[in-house]
Amino acid sequence: MSSTHLRPISAALPLLLLLLISAVASPLLSSAQAPAATPWPPQFHAALFMNNSKGTLQLVDLWYDLPNGRNLNAIRDQLSPSVLHDVEWDNGTSYYYTLGDGGSCQTMHFPVGILRPDWLDGASYLGRSRVDGFLCDGWAKVDFIRYYEDVATKRPVFWAFFNGMTAHVMTFEVGAVLEDAGWQAPAYCFGKKEGADGPKLAAASGVSRGYPMAGLGALGRSMSS
């Protein structure tokens, strides 16, 4: 082959090498500059559509109230006549109860209080992707949860637990506060041995099918402590 054919190829080699180095280095640069998840506001209300690990569709009202040391999830299974209330307090006590005729309650204690706003600190950045039609930043917190927030508004959009449970955020109202009466567990939650109504509660309100927010409340609280 003549030298006239070799010159263009040899002249292009430095450019090809530079492009190759840039392609390899760019992920390292983006990782070093990866954004952190936006901390939760101290008070908010979110409406969630969830699919639990058993495939049950659920509507969840999440009330987060850090100044008053409390968190509430009101969970209704699809076409269910009852709502399961999970009221979590910062002293580690949680009440799982249903209201009305045949209402039941189970009291549980966890070693830590409610989630802190920065509970996603230390999560691994997953990059940007479209989730539920929104351009989102995503993070993974150990082998527990993948969390996505809207790039433009920083509002949470979607959560995916590693056991298959998923949550789609339908509304996110910063500063919304539930009145005190909404946090009060019924009288039959008190004065009984812990767990006495557990089987009845599970049968009546779907706890046995996998409660979607218990993992976030317990494991997430442990990781943020």
Secondary structure as GFF3:
##gff-version 3
##sequence-region A 1 225
A	DSSP	alpha_helix	3	32	.	.	.	ID=ss1
A	DSSP	beta_strand	43	51	.	.	.	ID=ss2
A	DSSP	beta_strand	57	65	.	.	.	ID=ss3
A	DSSP	beta_strand	70	77	.	.	.	ID=ss4
A	DSSP	beta_strand	84	89	.	.	.	ID=ss5
A	DSSP	beta_strand	93	97	.	.	.	ID=ss6
A	DSSP	beta_strand	105	109	.	.	.	ID=ss7
A	DSSP	beta_strand	124	131	.	.	.	ID=ss8
A	DSSP	beta_strand	134	141	.	.	.	ID=ss9
A	DSSP	beta_strand	145	150	.	.	.	ID=ss10
A	DSSP	beta_strand	156	161	.	.	.	ID=ss11
A	DSSP	beta_strand	166	174	.	.	.	ID=ss12
A	DSSP	three_ten_helix	180	183	.	.	.	ID=ss13
A	DSSP	three_ten_helix	187	189	.	.	.	ID=ss14
A	DSSP	alpha_helix	198	205	.	.	.	ID=ss15
A	DSSP	three_ten_helix	207	209	.	.	.	ID=ss16
A	DSSP	alpha_helix	214	224	.	.	.	ID=ss17
###
